[in-house]
Each structure stands twice: as C-alpha cells, then as structure tokens.
Amino acid sequence: MIRQVSSYLLANIVSAILGFVSVVIFTRLLGPAEYGVYIIGFSIAAMTSAVLFGWIKSSVVPFTAHDQSADLRITAGLAFVALIPLVPVLYVGISAFAPQYAPYLLPAILLAYGIGFFEFYLEVFRARQQTGAYLWATIIRAAAALTLSLLLITVFGLGGVGLILSVMASYLVTSIVFAALLWRRPLKPLDPALLKAMLVFGLPMTVSGAVFVLQTMLDRFVVAGTMGEHSAGIYGASADLVRQIILFPGVAIGTAVAPIAVQLLARNERAELDRHLVDSTELLLGILAPAVAGLAIIASKLVFLVLGEDFRLEAAGLIPLIALAWLFRSFSYQLLHVSFQIRKAPGLMLAQGLVILAINALALFILVPRFGLMGAASALIISEASGVVIGYFLTRRAYPLPVDPRPLAKVGLATLGMAVPTILVDRAMPGMGAFDIGLPILVGILAYGLCAYGLDLARVRSRLKLLRMRSTSLPAGQ
C-alpha cells in the first residue's frame, strides 16, 4: 500500500502546493467580496455535482476493484450524456430559489459537470490502480486551473466569476488530455443490467454524498446568507488554506485504503483486512495530527505571509478551529466510510451524514448570530467530532473497524514531542517574515521525524531497517 499511497500523496501534495499558491495570489488580486463569489459558486458546483453524479462516482470502485474484467466506462459515459439536458433546468430552478446567485450560476453549473466527469476519470484510475495516470491527471488539472485563473483575472478582469470559469475549464481540458487513456479499447457496450445495479447501489450513496457535501458547504452558505459575500470570502479563504494542507494528504491515504480493503474482503482475508485498517489509521493520523497542531501554532504568521491584507485578522483565529474540524472530517471520510463502502451499506453512511448535518445546522443557527465567523468554525468542530463518534458505532453494523489504542498513543506522543519545541521556537521568533515562520516549521518537522522514528510510527524505523538490510545483502546476492 505504501507505493500507492506515495503516488497518491505526491499527486495531492503537488495539487495542494498549486492550490496554496492560488490562495496566496488570488486573495491579493481579489477582495473578500469577489473571492466570496468564487466560494459560493464553487459550493453550488460541488453540491450540484454530488447530486447529479455521485451515484456514478461511488459505483466505480465497488464494481470494478475486485474484478479487473469489469468495464462500466461506456455505461457511465452515456449516463453523463443523458444528464446534460438538465443544465437549463438547474439554472431556472436554482435562480428561482436563490436569485442572488444568478450572475454566476451558469458557470457554477458547468463547473459541476466538469467536476463530475473528471472525478469519474480519477475513480477509474483508482479502481484499476493506475497510480501514474491518477498522479498526472491531478497535477495537470491543478496547474491548468492556476494558469487559466491568472489569465481570466489579470487579462480579462473577470474577478470571482473568472475563477469559477477557469476551474471549470481546467477539468474539461484535463479530461480531454486523458481521454485516449481512459477510453482505450476494448470497451464493453452499454449494459442495462449494470446500469440498474449502479443505480440501486449508487443512488443511496448519492443521497449520502450530497448530505456530506452539504455538510461541508453549509457553513459557507450560512455565512454568505447572514453576513454577506465579504464574510464568506474571508471564511472561505481560511477554509481553502486549511484544505490545501489537511485534506489532500488524507485523500491520498484514503484513495489507497478502499480498493485494497475491497480486494481483501472479497478474498475473505479478515486478519489482513483488519491489519490494513489499523495501519491505515496510524498512517492517516500520523500525517494529519502534526499538521493540525502545526497550523494552530503558526496560524498568525501563516496568514500574514499567505493571505491578502483584508483577510488576515479574522483568518488567524479561524484556521486552528477549521483545521481541527478537518481532522475529524478526514477520519470519517477516509476510514469510517471504508466500512460502509466495502459492505455496500450506503444507508448507514446516510444515517451518519444526516445526524452530522442536523447537528451542524443547529449549531450554526445558534452560534453564527452570536459569534459570527468564529461561531461557524465552532459549529463545524462540534458536528464533525460528533460524526466520528456516531460513525464509529454505525460501523459495527457494517464491517466493524478494529480498535487498537497503540497507534493513537504513538501519534499523540509524537505530536506532543513536535509541538513543544515548535511552540518555544515560534515564541522566540516574533517577526512575520519567511524565516520567522520557516524556522518553527523546520524544527517541528525534525522533532516529529525523530519522534516518529523512535516510536516506529507507521513502521518507519522497521521499513528503513529492512531497506538497509536489503542494501547490504545486494552484493552477496549478485
């Protein structure tokens, strides 16, 4: 699994770096209100894509990962084509419900189609374990988005709408670039029985996915509705910055977890599956926990270096809270949901999502009017932490996730060993320059690396020892 995770991690690291650069650039080129247009437009697109195409995306891995001869490409492709006439229907319907979004609604809907189609590509690559294709598709898509965004904003002055259009175009361009690989012959024709099976399995997953996407975007919609696009821009920029750092490493690990878990369960290798899930838990938390702690420590310096001046003051307080919420969310999405996926139990995932959504909506209703943006971030923590607890108990009805406290203890000790020297160095560096933020980060990385090696976190010491043994035995083998 390490080789696959490494490829997915590299893809997401490069994508995250380009996304990070985008946040740096566009929070300086655009004010909070224009950036808020992009945040709301992208939120509409993500929600629409989840509703329209979630059933296709969620079916790819379960229907093909355990059977390399399975081929749903033509069946899924024709389903995409059949959904294209819904574009004007969506435009009229959403405009009637939320007329304030009409100026940028059509680009947002087109972006939804781009997201759905491109994510289908990635799921096919993932199911077939074509890590190279996944890697380059992800990187090219992110690079195209940054390049096109600069063009549409600086040359054509399209502002937040330009950001939406450029991201939409990046999905389209990358899909065209990789079309020859994805649609390589032989192709199996339309299979009505397969389409029906995908609908039966995928529609409940679509409802679940839409609930989780709404949970992800609800705070932005509430902030925009109650405080305006200016506040939505500040909140969205803070969340985007956290997402580039926290989300993508988690996705890289989760991307590799599910296909392997499906294969192990299909072979009825329960002990290996349990070991795989425990190792995945240790690896996920071992990467994300220090990232969250580090973000909390350097938040004020990070926003000064990264975000535009109009975003900095409130973002410094928001980032530690949003990062903690994303840690809980990543645990749910990348580990707990594997239990539901491998047992094909979308109803349990839906139950978890509905409870999280209800808790979040109630917390937002109570906290945002009283505490503004900090209330929105606090509501997110409450709902996502509750989701982990609820999701874990629901996995007992699907595939029970193994409980091993040792990985949690090791990650906790390593993170504590990183946090203490990082805090001390951060406080000793009162400036806001690159060196003042770079030195605490370097100290944190070195301290965590030493702790991880000493505790054999994710078996890093064992793997290095094995590599040394292989290296020293190579001449004798020759």
C-alpha positions as CSV (number, residue, x, y, z in Angstrom):
1,M,0.0,0.0,0.0
2,I,2.9,2.4,0.7
3,R,3.8,2.6,-3.0
4,Q,0.2,3.5,-3.9
5,V,-0.1,6.0,-1.1
6,S,3.2,7.6,-2.1
7,S,1.8,8.2,-5.7
8,Y,-1.5,9.5,-4.4
9,L,0.3,11.6,-1.8
10,L,2.6,13.1,-4.4
11,A,-0.3,13.9,-6.6
12,N,-2.1,15.6,-3.8
13,I,1.0,17.4,-2.5
14,V,1.6,19.0,-5.9
15,S,-2.1,19.8,-6.2
16,A,-2.0,21.3,-2.7
17,I,1.0,23.4,-3.4
18,L,-0.6,24.8,-6.5
19,G,-3.8,25.4,-4.6
20,F,-1.8,27.1,-1.9
21,V,-0.2,29.3,-4.5
22,S,-3.7,30.1,-5.8
23,V,-4.8,31.2,-2.4
24,V,-1.7,33.4,-2.0
25,I,-2.2,35.0,-5.4
26,F,-6.0,35.5,-5.5
27,T,-6.5,36.8,-2.0
28,R,-4.2,39.6,-3.1
29,L,-5.7,40.1,-6.6
30,L,-9.3,39.9,-5.3
31,G,-11.0,41.4,-2.4
32,P,-13.1,39.3,0.1
33,A,-16.3,40.0,-1.7
34,E,-15.0,38.8,-5.1
35,Y,-13.4,35.9,-3.5
36,G,-16.7,35.2,-1.8
37,V,-18.3,35.0,-5.3
38,Y,-15.9,32.1,-6.1
39,I,-16.5,30.4,-2.8
40,I,-20.3,30.4,-3.2
41,G,-20.0,29.5,-6.9
42,F,-17.7,26.5,-6.2
43,S,-20.0,25.5,-3.3
44,I,-23.0,25.4,-5.6
45,A,-21.0,23.4,-8.2
46,A,-19.8,20.8,-5.6
47,M,-23.3,20.4,-4.3
48,T,-24.8,20.0,-7.8
49,S,-22.1,17.6,-8.9
50,A,-22.7,15.4,-5.8
51,V,-26.4,15.2,-6.5
52,L,-26.1,14.5,-10.3
53,F,-23.0,12.3,-10.5
54,G,-22.4,10.9,-7.0
55,W,-24.0,7.6,-8.0
56,I,-21.6,7.1,-10.9
57,K,-18.5,8.0,-8.9
58,S,-19.4,5.9,-5.9
59,S,-20.1,2.8,-8.1
60,V,-16.7,2.7,-9.8
61,V,-14.5,1.2,-7.1
62,P,-17.0,-1.3,-5.6
63,F,-18.0,-2.6,-9.1
64,T,-14.5,-2.9,-10.6
65,A,-11.8,-3.0,-7.9
66,H,-12.3,-6.7,-7.3
67,D,-12.8,-7.7,-11.0
68,Q,-10.3,-6.2,-13.5
69,S,-12.5,-7.5,-16.3
70,A,-15.5,-5.4,-15.3
71,D,-16.0,-2.3,-17.5
72,L,-18.6,0.3,-16.9
73,R,-17.0,3.1,-18.9
74,I,-19.5,3.2,-21.8
75,T,-22.4,2.7,-19.4
76,A,-21.3,5.5,-17.2
77,G,-20.3,7.8,-20.1
78,L,-23.8,7.5,-21.6
79,A,-25.3,8.3,-18.2
80,F,-23.3,11.6,-18.2
81,V,-24.5,12.5,-21.7
82,A,-28.1,11.8,-20.6
83,L,-27.8,14.3,-17.8
84,I,-26.6,17.2,-20.0
85,P,-30.1,18.5,-20.8
86,L,-30.6,19.2,-17.1
87,V,-28.4,22.3,-17.3
88,P,-31.2,24.8,-18.2
89,V,-33.5,23.1,-15.7
90,L,-30.9,23.6,-12.9
91,Y,-30.3,27.2,-13.9
92,V,-34.0,28.1,-13.8
93,G,-34.7,26.1,-10.6
94,I,-31.8,27.5,-8.6
95,S,-32.3,31.0,-9.9
96,A,-35.9,30.9,-8.7
97,F,-34.8,29.7,-5.3
98,A,-31.7,31.9,-4.9
99,P,-31.8,34.8,-7.4
100,Q,-28.8,36.5,-5.7
101,Y,-26.6,33.8,-7.3
102,A,-27.9,34.3,-10.9
103,P,-24.9,36.3,-12.1
104,Y,-22.5,33.4,-11.6
105,L,-24.9,30.5,-11.6
106,L,-24.4,29.2,-15.1
107,P,-20.6,28.9,-14.7
108,A,-21.1,27.2,-11.4
109,I,-23.4,24.6,-13.0
110,L,-21.0,24.0,-15.8
111,L,-18.3,23.5,-13.2
112,A,-20.4,20.9,-11.6
113,Y,-20.4,18.9,-14.8
114,G,-16.7,19.3,-15.1
115,I,-16.1,18.1,-11.6
116,G,-18.3,15.0,-12.0
117,F,-16.7,14.0,-15.3
118,F,-13.1,14.4,-14.1
119,E,-13.8,12.6,-10.8
120,F,-15.1,9.7,-12.8
121,Y,-11.8,9.6,-14.6
122,L,-9.9,9.5,-11.3
123,E,-12.2,6.8,-9.8
124,V,-11.5,4.5,-12.8
125,F,-7.7,5.1,-12.5
126,R,-8.0,4.4,-8.8
127,A,-10.1,1.2,-9.2
128,R,-7.5,-0.1,-11.8
129,Q,-4.7,1.1,-9.6
130,Q,-3.3,3.2,-12.4
131,T,-1.5,5.4,-10.0
132,G,0.6,7.1,-12.7
133,A,-2.4,8.3,-14.6
134,Y,-4.1,9.5,-11.4
135,L,-0.9,11.3,-10.4
136,W,-0.5,13.2,-13.7
137,A,-4.2,13.9,-14.2
138,T,-4.4,15.5,-10.7
139,I,-1.3,17.6,-11.3
140,I,-2.2,18.8,-14.8
141,R,-5.7,19.8,-13.6
142,A,-4.4,21.9,-10.7
143,A,-1.7,23.6,-12.9
144,A,-4.3,24.3,-15.6
145,A,-6.6,25.9,-13.0
146,L,-3.9,28.2,-11.8
147,T,-2.8,29.2,-15.3
148,L,-6.3,29.9,-16.6
149,S,-7.3,31.8,-13.5
150,L,-4.4,34.2,-13.9
151,L,-5.3,34.7,-17.5
152,L,-9.0,35.4,-16.9
153,I,-8.5,37.6,-13.8
154,T,-5.4,39.7,-14.8
155,V,-6.0,40.0,-18.6
156,F,-9.8,39.9,-18.8
157,G,-10.6,41.3,-15.3
158,L,-13.4,38.7,-14.7
159,G,-12.9,38.6,-10.9
160,G,-14.6,35.8,-8.9
161,V,-16.5,34.7,-12.0
162,G,-13.2,34.3,-13.8
163,L,-12.0,31.9,-11.0
164,I,-15.2,29.8,-11.5
165,L,-14.8,29.7,-15.2
166,S,-11.1,28.8,-15.1
167,V,-11.5,25.9,-12.7
168,M,-14.3,24.6,-14.9
169,A,-12.1,24.8,-17.9
170,S,-9.3,23.0,-16.1
171,Y,-11.5,20.0,-15.5
172,L,-12.5,20.0,-19.2
173,V,-9.0,20.4,-20.6
174,T,-7.6,17.6,-18.4
175,S,-10.4,15.2,-19.2
176,I,-9.6,15.8,-22.9
177,V,-5.9,15.2,-22.4
178,F,-6.5,11.8,-20.7
179,A,-9.5,10.8,-22.9
180,A,-7.3,8.4,-25.0
181,L,-6.1,6.6,-21.9
182,L,-9.5,6.3,-20.2
183,W,-11.4,5.3,-23.3
184,R,-8.8,2.9,-24.6
185,R,-10.3,-0.2,-26.3
186,P,-11.6,-2.8,-25.8
187,L,-14.8,-1.1,-24.5
188,K,-17.8,-3.1,-23.3
189,P,-21.1,-1.7,-24.7
190,L,-24.0,-0.3,-22.7
191,D,-25.1,-2.8,-20.1
192,P,-28.6,-2.1,-18.8
193,A,-28.2,-4.6,-16.0
194,L,-25.0,-3.0,-14.9
195,L,-26.7,0.5,-15.1
196,K,-29.5,-0.7,-13.0
197,A,-27.1,-2.2,-10.4
198,M,-25.2,1.1,-10.4
199,L,-28.4,3.0,-9.7
200,V,-29.5,0.6,-7.0
201,F,-26.2,0.9,-5.2
202,G,-25.3,4.4,-6.2
203,L,-28.5,6.4,-5.6
204,P,-28.4,5.8,-1.8
205,M,-24.7,6.7,-2.0
206,T,-25.6,9.8,-3.9
207,V,-28.0,10.9,-1.2
208,S,-25.3,10.2,1.4
209,G,-22.7,12.0,-0.6
210,A,-25.0,15.0,-1.2
211,V,-25.7,15.2,2.6
212,F,-21.9,15.2,3.3
213,V,-21.2,17.8,0.6
214,L,-24.0,20.0,2.1
215,Q,-22.4,19.5,5.5
216,T,-19.1,20.6,4.0
217,M,-20.6,23.7,2.4
218,L,-23.4,24.6,4.8
219,D,-21.2,26.9,6.9
220,R,-20.3,28.9,3.8
221,F,-23.9,29.2,2.7
222,V,-25.0,30.3,6.2
223,V,-22.2,32.9,6.4
224,A,-23.0,34.2,3.0
225,G,-26.7,34.4,3.8
226,T,-26.4,36.1,7.2
227,M,-23.2,38.1,6.8
228,G,-22.7,38.6,3.0
229,E,-20.2,37.6,0.4
230,H,-17.5,39.7,2.0
231,S,-17.5,37.5,5.1
232,A,-18.0,34.4,3.0
233,G,-14.8,35.3,1.2
234,I,-12.8,35.6,4.4
235,Y,-14.2,32.4,5.8
236,G,-13.8,30.6,2.5
237,A,-10.2,31.7,2.1
238,S,-9.4,30.4,5.6
239,A,-11.1,27.1,4.9
240,D,-9.3,26.8,1.5
241,L,-5.9,27.4,3.1
242,V,-6.6,24.6,5.7
243,R,-8.0,22.4,3.0
244,Q,-4.8,22.6,0.9
245,I,-2.7,21.4,4.0
246,I,-5.1,19.0,5.7
247,L,-7.4,17.5,3.1
248,F,-5.1,16.3,0.4
249,P,-2.8,14.1,2.5
250,G,-5.9,12.4,3.9
251,V,-7.4,11.9,0.5
252,A,-4.1,10.4,-0.7
253,I,-4.2,7.8,2.0
254,G,-8.0,7.2,1.7
255,T,-7.7,6.8,-2.0
256,A,-5.5,3.7,-1.5
257,V,-7.3,2.3,1.5
258,A,-10.7,1.4,-0.1
259,P,-9.6,-0.6,-3.2
260,I,-7.3,-2.7,-1.1
261,A,-9.9,-3.2,1.5
262,V,-12.4,-4.4,-1.1
263,Q,-10.0,-6.9,-2.5
264,L,-9.1,-8.3,0.9
265,L,-12.7,-8.7,1.9
266,A,-13.5,-10.4,-1.5
267,R,-10.8,-12.9,-0.7
268,N,-12.2,-13.3,2.8
269,E,-8.8,-12.3,4.3
270,R,-10.2,-10.8,7.5
271,A,-7.0,-10.7,9.5
272,E,-5.2,-9.0,6.7
273,L,-8.0,-6.5,6.3
274,D,-8.0,-5.7,10.0
275,R,-4.2,-5.2,9.9
276,H,-4.7,-3.0,6.8
277,L,-7.2,-0.8,8.5
278,V,-5.1,-0.4,11.7
279,D,-2.1,0.5,9.6
280,S,-4.2,3.0,7.6
281,T,-5.4,4.6,10.8
282,E,-1.9,5.0,12.1
283,L,-0.7,6.4,8.8
284,L,-3.6,8.9,8.4
285,L,-3.4,10.2,12.0
286,G,0.4,10.2,11.8
287,I,0.3,12.7,8.9
288,L,-2.7,14.8,9.9
289,A,-2.3,15.2,13.6
290,P,1.0,17.1,13.5
291,A,-0.2,19.1,10.5
292,V,-3.2,20.3,12.6
293,A,-1.0,21.1,15.6
294,G,1.5,22.9,13.5
295,L,-1.2,25.0,11.9
296,A,-2.6,26.0,15.2
297,I,0.9,27.1,16.4
298,I,1.9,29.2,13.4
299,A,-1.6,30.4,12.3
300,S,-1.0,34.1,12.9
301,K,2.3,34.1,11.0
302,L,1.0,31.9,8.2
303,V,-1.9,34.2,7.4
304,F,0.3,37.2,7.4
305,L,2.6,35.6,4.9
306,V,0.0,33.9,2.7
307,L,-3.3,35.8,2.7
308,G,-4.1,39.3,1.4
309,E,-4.3,42.1,4.0
310,D,-8.1,42.2,4.1
311,F,-8.2,38.5,5.1
312,R,-5.6,38.3,7.8
313,L,-7.1,39.5,11.1
314,E,-10.1,37.1,11.2
315,A,-8.3,34.2,9.4
316,A,-5.7,33.9,12.2
317,G,-8.4,32.9,14.7
318,L,-10.4,30.7,12.2
319,I,-7.6,28.5,11.0
320,P,-6.9,26.5,14.2
321,L,-10.6,25.7,14.6
322,I,-11.2,24.8,10.9
323,A,-8.0,22.6,11.0
324,L,-9.3,20.6,14.0
325,A,-12.7,20.1,12.3
326,W,-11.0,18.9,9.1
327,L,-9.0,16.3,11.2
328,F,-12.3,14.8,12.4
329,R,-13.8,15.0,8.9
330,S,-10.8,13.3,7.3
331,F,-11.1,10.5,9.8
332,S,-14.8,10.0,9.0
333,Y,-14.3,10.2,5.2
334,Q,-11.1,8.2,4.7
335,L,-11.5,5.5,7.4
336,L,-15.1,5.2,8.8
337,H,-16.6,5.3,5.3
338,V,-14.5,2.4,4.2
339,S,-16.6,0.2,6.4
340,F,-19.8,1.3,4.7
341,Q,-18.2,1.1,1.2
342,I,-16.8,-2.5,1.4
343,R,-20.1,-3.8,2.8
344,K,-22.1,-1.7,0.3
345,A,-24.1,-0.2,3.2
346,P,-25.0,3.4,1.9
347,G,-27.9,3.6,4.3
348,L,-25.5,3.7,7.3
349,M,-23.4,6.4,5.7
350,L,-26.6,8.4,5.0
351,A,-27.6,8.0,8.7
352,Q,-24.3,9.4,9.8
353,G,-24.4,12.2,7.4
354,L,-27.9,13.3,8.3
355,V,-27.1,13.4,12.0
356,I,-23.9,15.4,11.3
357,L,-25.9,17.8,9.1
358,A,-28.6,18.2,11.7
359,I,-26.1,19.0,14.5
360,N,-24.2,21.4,12.2
361,A,-27.4,23.2,11.2
362,L,-28.5,23.6,14.8
363,A,-25.1,24.7,16.0
364,L,-24.8,27.3,13.1
365,F,-28.3,28.6,13.9
366,I,-27.2,29.2,17.5
367,L,-23.6,30.3,17.2
368,V,-23.3,32.3,14.0
369,P,-25.7,35.2,15.0
370,R,-23.8,35.4,18.4
371,F,-20.2,34.8,17.4
372,G,-20.0,35.4,13.6
373,L,-17.3,33.6,11.8
374,M,-15.8,32.0,14.9
375,G,-19.3,30.6,15.6
376,A,-19.4,29.0,12.2
377,A,-16.0,27.3,12.8
378,S,-17.0,26.2,16.2
379,A,-20.2,24.7,14.8
380,L,-18.1,22.7,12.3
381,I,-15.9,21.2,15.1
382,I,-19.0,20.2,17.1
383,S,-20.7,18.5,14.2
384,E,-17.6,16.7,12.8
385,A,-16.4,15.4,16.2
386,S,-20.0,14.1,16.8
387,G,-19.8,12.5,13.4
388,V,-16.7,10.5,14.3
389,V,-18.4,9.1,17.4
390,I,-21.6,8.3,15.6
391,G,-19.9,6.9,12.6
392,Y,-17.7,4.5,14.6
393,F,-20.8,3.0,16.3
394,L,-22.5,2.7,12.9
395,T,-19.6,0.7,11.5
396,R,-20.5,-2.1,14.0
397,R,-23.4,-2.7,11.7
398,A,-21.3,-2.9,8.5
399,Y,-17.7,-4.0,8.8
400,P,-16.5,-3.4,12.4
401,L,-13.4,-1.4,12.4
402,P,-10.6,-2.9,14.6
403,V,-9.7,-0.9,17.7
404,D,-6.0,-0.7,18.6
405,P,-5.0,2.1,21.0
406,R,-1.3,1.7,20.3
407,P,-1.3,3.8,17.1
408,L,-3.3,6.5,18.8
409,A,-0.9,6.6,21.7
410,K,2.1,6.8,19.3
411,V,0.6,9.5,17.2
412,G,-0.3,11.5,20.4
413,L,3.2,11.2,21.8
414,A,4.9,12.1,18.6
415,T,2.7,15.1,18.1
416,L,3.3,16.3,21.6
417,G,7.1,15.9,21.1
418,M,6.8,18.0,18.0
419,A,4.5,20.7,19.5
420,V,6.6,21.7,22.5
421,P,9.8,22.7,20.7
422,T,7.8,24.2,17.8
423,I,5.9,26.5,20.3
424,L,9.2,27.5,22.0
425,V,10.9,28.4,18.7
426,D,7.8,30.2,17.4
427,R,7.6,32.4,20.5
428,A,11.3,33.2,20.2
429,M,10.7,34.4,16.7
430,P,8.4,37.4,17.0
431,G,8.7,38.6,13.4
432,M,6.4,37.8,10.5
433,G,8.9,37.1,7.7
434,A,9.6,33.9,5.9
435,F,12.5,33.0,8.2
436,D,10.3,33.6,11.3
437,I,7.7,31.1,10.0
438,G,10.2,28.7,8.3
439,L,12.3,28.0,11.4
440,P,9.4,26.8,13.6
441,I,8.2,24.6,10.7
442,L,11.7,23.1,10.2
443,V,12.1,22.5,14.0
444,G,8.6,20.9,14.1
445,I,9.4,18.6,11.1
446,L,12.7,17.5,12.6
447,A,11.3,16.9,16.0
448,Y,8.3,14.9,14.7
449,G,10.6,12.9,12.4
450,L,12.8,11.9,15.4
451,C,9.7,11.0,17.5
452,A,8.2,9.0,14.6
453,Y,11.5,7.1,14.2
454,G,11.9,6.5,17.9
455,L,8.3,5.3,18.2
456,D,8.4,3.3,14.9
457,L,5.3,5.3,13.8
458,A,3.8,3.7,10.7
459,R,6.7,1.2,11.0
460,V,9.0,3.9,9.6
461,R,12.0,2.5,11.6
462,S,11.2,-1.1,10.6
463,R,10.9,-0.2,6.9
464,L,14.2,1.8,7.0
465,K,15.9,-1.2,8.7
466,L,14.6,-3.5,6.1
467,L,15.8,-1.3,3.3
468,R,19.3,-1.2,4.9
469,M,19.3,-5.0,5.2
470,R,18.4,-5.3,1.5
471,S,21.0,-2.8,0.5
472,T,23.8,-4.6,2.4
473,S,22.7,-8.0,1.1
474,L,22.6,-7.0,-2.5
475,P,26.3,-7.6,-3.4
476,A,26.2,-11.1,-1.8
477,G,23.1,-11.8,-3.9
478,Q,24.9,-10.8,-7.1
